[in-house]
Amino acid sequence: MEKIDFTPKVIKKSEENVDVNYTPDILHRHGATMYSVRDLYPLFWILVVILSLSVATVWLLDVMFMLSFMGWFFLVFGSVKILHIKAFIEAYHQYDLIAQHSKLYAFFFPFFEVLIGLSYLFMWQSKIMSGIVLVLMLVSAAGVAFRLHEGEVTPEVHMDTVFQIPMTWVTLGQNLLMAVMALLLLILPW
């Protein structure tokens, strides 16, 4: 499979340290590299696919939408991580609070995500999985928040080898969204 080039745009600096090629769609800046909304298009398309699969699953199999969405989310992103496991381990090891201490955890994490996805899709032990997801996503979000606070940018671990997407507030948002959805599954009757 040929790698798609979504390399970030590099800005030029003038003598006064002012951006010369500034565009209003800039989302994130790291050093002299700037990322725009266009850099996130691959992620948007993947989310459209996940939403479509979720709606189809709800319609065809009468599965709760939140279970379906989380199932497809973990299944798709976990599968991409598995396809590029070496790159994932190295990137994940840089910021995840648990993976920093164990590359074995980083290795098994995408497989566990696929298991979580299947669990949600088949509605198997969903409450238990939601508790586990809540903890894992909060730990991951804490690692991302720390790295962002420090001003460090790491490639988005599940997309870096396919698309060039930076670890930004989008990554933090994804982790927190999954944590909130898992919490809702734990506390709401269904």
C-alpha positions in Angstrom: 0.0 0.0 0.0 1.4 3.3 -1.0 1.9 5.9 1.8 -0.2 9.0 1.2 1.8 12.2 1.7 0.0 14.6 4.0 3.2 16.4 5.2 2.6 19.5 7.3 3.2 22.9 5.8 6.4 24.7 6.9 6.1 28.4 7.5 8.7 31.0 6.7 9.9 33.4 9.3 10.7 37.0 8.6 13.4 39.0 10.3 11.0 40.2 13.0 10.0 36.5 13.8 6.6 37.1 12.3 4.8 34.4 10.3 5.0 35.3 6.6 2.8 32.6 5.2 0.1 32.5 7.9 -3.3 31.1 6.9 -6.4 31.3 9.1 -7.0 27.5 9.2 -4.0 26.8 11.3 -4.8 24.4 14.2 -1.4 23.7 15.8 2.1 24.9 15.6 5.2 23.0 16.5 8.5 24.8 15.9 8.4 25.9 12.3 5.8 23.3 11.4 2.2 24.3 11.2 -0.8 22.0 10.8 -4.0 23.1 9.3 -7.5 21.7 9.1 -6.6 20.1 5.8 -4.0 17.9 7.6 -6.9 16.4 9.6 -9.0 15.5 6.5 -8.0 11.8 6.7 -9.1 11.6 10.3 -12.5 13.3 9.4 -13.0 10.7 6.6 -12.2 7.8 9.0 -14.8 9.2 11.5 -17.4 9.4 8.7 -16.7 5.7 7.9 -17.0 4.9 11.6 -20.3 6.8 11.9 -21.6 5.1 8.8 -20.7 1.7 10.1 -22.3 2.6 13.5 -25.6 3.7 11.9 -25.7 0.6 9.8 -25.0 -1.6 12.8 -27.8 0.1 14.8 -30.2 -0.3 11.9 -29.3 -3.9 10.9 -28.6 -5.4 14.3 -30.5 -3.2 16.7 -27.4 -2.4 18.7 -27.3 0.8 20.9 -25.6 3.6 19.0 -23.0 4.4 21.7 -22.0 0.7 21.8 -21.8 0.6 18.0 -19.8 3.8 17.7 -17.3 2.8 20.4 -17.0 -0.7 19.0 -16.2 0.5 15.5 -13.9 3.3 16.8 -11.8 0.9 18.8 -11.9 -1.8 16.1 -10.8 0.6 13.3 -8.1 2.5 15.2 -6.8 -0.6 16.9 -6.5 -2.4 13.5 -4.5 0.5 12.0 -2.2 0.4 15.0 -1.7 -3.4 14.6 -0.8 -2.9 10.9 2.0 -0.6 11.9 2.8 -2.1 15.3 6.5 -1.1 15.5 5.8 2.6 14.8 2.9 2.5 17.2 5.0 1.1 20.0 7.7 3.7 19.6 5.3 6.6 19.4 3.0 5.3 22.2 6.0 4.7 24.5 6.9 8.4 24.3 3.8 9.7 26.0 1.5 7.1 27.5 2.0 6.9 31.3 1.9 3.1 31.4 3.7 2.5 28.1 6.6 4.7 29.2 7.4 1.9 31.7 6.5 -1.1 29.6 6.9 -1.6 25.8 5.1 -4.9 26.3 2.0 -2.9 27.3 2.4 -0.8 24.2 2.6 -3.9 22.1 -0.6 -5.5 23.5 -2.6 -2.2 23.7 -3.9 -2.2 20.0 -4.9 -5.9 20.4 -6.8 -5.0 23.5 -8.5 -2.1 21.6 -9.7 -4.6 19.0 -11.0 -6.9 21.8 -12.8 -3.9 23.3 -14.3 -3.0 19.9 -15.6 -6.5 19.4 -16.9 -6.7 22.9 -18.9 -3.5 22.3 -20.2 -4.7 18.9 -21.3 -8.0 20.3 -22.5 -6.5 23.5 -20.4 -8.9 25.5 -19.3 -7.7 29.0 -19.9 -4.1 27.9 -20.1 -2.7 31.5 -16.8 -4.3 32.5 -15.2 -3.1 29.3 -16.5 0.4 29.9 -14.8 0.4 33.3 -11.6 -0.7 31.7 -11.9 1.9 28.9 -12.7 4.7 31.3 -9.4 4.0 33.2 -7.3 3.5 30.1 -8.6 6.6 28.3 -8.1 8.8 31.3 -4.5 7.5 31.8 -3.8 8.1 28.1 -5.5 11.5 28.2 -3.3 12.5 31.2 -0.1 11.5 29.2 -1.3 13.5 26.2 -2.2 16.5 28.3 1.2 16.4 30.0 3.0 16.3 26.6 0.9 19.1 25.2 1.5 21.2 28.4 5.2 20.7 27.9 4.9 21.9 24.3 5.9 18.6 22.8 4.3 17.2 19.8 4.3 13.5 19.0 3.0 11.9 15.8 -0.6 10.6 16.2 0.2 7.0 17.1 -2.6 5.3 15.2 -2.3 7.3 12.1 1.4 8.4 11.7 2.5 5.6 9.4 -0.5 6.1 7.1 -1.1 9.9 7.4 1.0 12.6 8.9 -1.3 13.8 11.8 0.2 15.4 14.9 -0.7 14.5 18.4 -2.7 17.6 19.3 -5.8 18.5 21.2 -7.6 16.2 18.8 -5.9 13.3 20.4 -6.8 14.5 23.8 -10.4 15.1 22.7 -10.6 11.5 21.3 -9.4 10.0 24.6 -11.7 12.2 26.7 -14.7 11.4 24.3 -14.1 7.7 24.8 -13.8 8.1 28.5 -17.0 10.1 28.8 -18.9 7.6 26.6 -17.6 4.7 28.8 -18.7 6.6 31.9 -22.1 7.1 30.4 -22.4 3.4 29.6 -21.5 2.7 33.2 -24.0 5.0 34.9 -26.9 5.0 32.5 -29.4 2.2 32.5 -29.7 0.4 29.1 
